[in-house]
């Protein structure tokens, strides 16, 4: 798989991005983030998000690597209705290590994260929307089986969504990420067990 960005649109384009060899390489702007209020008390909608529109149920998948160095450097997938209703998931750098992170925002953000083993280079993320649910999975190049990260509520009233690749760096600028594949299509499998 590769990354075809020909029919995709940026929300908050990064200062640097390029498509090369079927991959998308981006470098983040200064103090970019997606977050709504909870605990930290601020609102941010400045992260970089390259997306296409999608209706109904779907499965979206991306594979990526990043140069994680600073607190909260992050990259992955985003599913978005508007600035107050969205989900982002992927790697977030916190406590000196890469964590699998999911933020679900329905007016206010929540955050769940767990530390990933250090023995991998590349992470793949898959999100399947089924009715009122987002089923979030991940795998690494060192552990190739899909694992469940979260089953999250996402209102079925949000009919048309933006779906795509997301990255940001809340504490700095210049976080570099390389997306090696991206796809979105019909639901591949409705079984979560």
LINLINHU-V593676 format. One record per helix or strand of 3 or more residues. SS is the DSSP state (H for helix, E for strand). FROM is the first residue (numbers start at 1). TO is the last residue. If there is no record, write none. Layout:
((SS;FROM;TO) (SS;FROM;TO))
//
This chain:
((E;9;11) (E;16;20) (E;23;27) (E;34;36) (E;43;45) (E;48;55) (E;58;66) (E;74;82) (E;85;94) (E;97;106) (E;112;115) (E;123;130) (E;133;140) (E;147;153) (E;160;168) (E;176;185))
//
